[in-house]
Amino acid sequence: MALSNKKANKVESHSNKIWQTLKCLNHEQHLRLLRFLRSPYFISSKNMASLAEWLIRQIEKGEEGFDRKQIWNKLFPGDPYDDVNFRKQCSELMRHTATFMAHENFGADEARQAIETLSFAVQHNIEPALQGTMRQARHLLEEKSYHSFGDFLSNFKIERQHYAMMDYAVKVNTRANLEELSTQLDLFFLLEKLKIFSAAISQQRTGNFQYKLQFLAPILEHLKNYPVDDVPELAIYYYSFLTLYEEDEVAHYFKFRRLLDRFATLMPQQEAIELYDSALHYCTGKINKGDRSFFQEYFDLFEQAIKKGVFLQNGELAAWRYTNIAGAALGLGKIEWAEQFVETYKKHLPAESRQNTYTFNLARVYRFQKRFDDVLALLQNVEYEDIGINLISKLTLLITYYERKDFDVLESFLDSFRVFLTRHKHIPQQRRVSYLNLLKYTRQIIRLTPVDKKAKKKFQDDILQNKGVIVYHEWLLEKLEEL
């Protein structure tokens, strides 16, 4: 009987669209939403604030869902539960929350506010506000040292309002601001087109997608004769695009890089992230084609972005970026720099993956410091969910067993590593083959007779001939020299 009562009194845990949306907002945003919902200018129903407050309280307590009937009794005490009405209340709250999110964005954009104020003044012919509002709107954009692509659209809108305000359509003998209108719209159009063209090329290469995009040839022809370098905001996207479109022309990259050095801290963070990633991808492409000079370029670019705080979003550094920069430093022999970076930026890693990411990268540092006992202590019994990190972890263990001369353990490890590569079908075929070849050659090298110079020479020739399909072939050649 007691068991039946427990079942009867079990609280239903419900989740819906408004609940999931509120979970995505932080505490400060929750507080601002509640103030918004209590404003009679925006909201007439008192239920909205009460419903939101109750849901937010449950979310901030860590609950996975809520009891609809319990909330209903708080909103409408004494009334029987009405599911249709409750859904309507939640839908209404969702609509108001969407309006709140729009106001959050709008409130953070002073230029947009000035443009909308100007638009209202022009539409309603509020003459006392026209000139002052126009000056304010222009000033907000003119004082910027760097204009994002959206700023050119804002400039166009301001000039459009100026055109409407001055009523040029009926002033026959007055010169209108049509050139200014056209220039700002042209710049916005060109920037957007270059971004779209760049995305299309990247998609075509990585996903084999095909896109039919208009005006590529005429736009490129136009830009050849356009003073691109006089508009840094256009130049940076133009040269970024050319690193994809004419990737063998290295000069495009270095023009792009100089502009990035100069303007990265002046542009919106997301824009800077995208541009740095574009430059890093170019360096990676060069490295993959055998141009080792771009390894240093890759590191310098990454280090610069880290110093400028470009990749720190809300104080957090993505685990894969942390791993990539540490790996680049180690690959260049910057062991002390890598160790300092790993320790300094640990606190910026996402909390849920911080310890694992830190441990993995610290083990890599220890490997380069030849602290092989410490490497084993950190990695020997650890498996990582990310397949790329798991492979590097196993590669580090392979090297560690070899350097410790634990050849019996290494033989067994090579067998288990082969099984791992065979079973994980989602490992890209090319990567799987390169690791399998490493295992094959590692097994061969531990069986080589040091005095057999002929065998050593044949082994070296074989590695050099197949280096493109052997991961970490440089290490194999190094170990061969040490025999």
Protein Blocks (a to p, Z undefined) as FASTA:
>chain_A
ZZmmmmmmpccddddfklmmmmmpcfklmmmmmmmmmpmklpmbfklmmmmmmmmmmmmn
opabdcfklmmmmmmghiacdfklmmmmmmmmmmmmmmmmmmmmmmmmmklmmmmmmmmm
mmnopaklmmmmmmmmmmmmmmpmbdcfklmmmmmmmmmmmmmmnommlmmkbccfklmm
mmmmmmmmmmmmmmmmmmmmmmmmmnopacddehklmmmmmmmmpcfklmmmlmmmmmmm
mmmmmmmlmmlmmmmmmmmmmmmmmpcfklmmmmmmmmmmmmmmmmmnopaklmmmmmmm
mmmmmmnommmgghiacfklmmmmmmmmmmnopamlmmmmmmmmmmmpcfklmmmmmmmm
mmmmmmmnopaklmmmmmmmcccfblmlmmmmmmmmmmmmmmnopaklmmmmmmmmmmmm
mmmmmbcfklmmmmmmmmmmmmmmmmpcfklmmlmmmmmmmmmmmmmmcghklmmmmmmm
mZZ
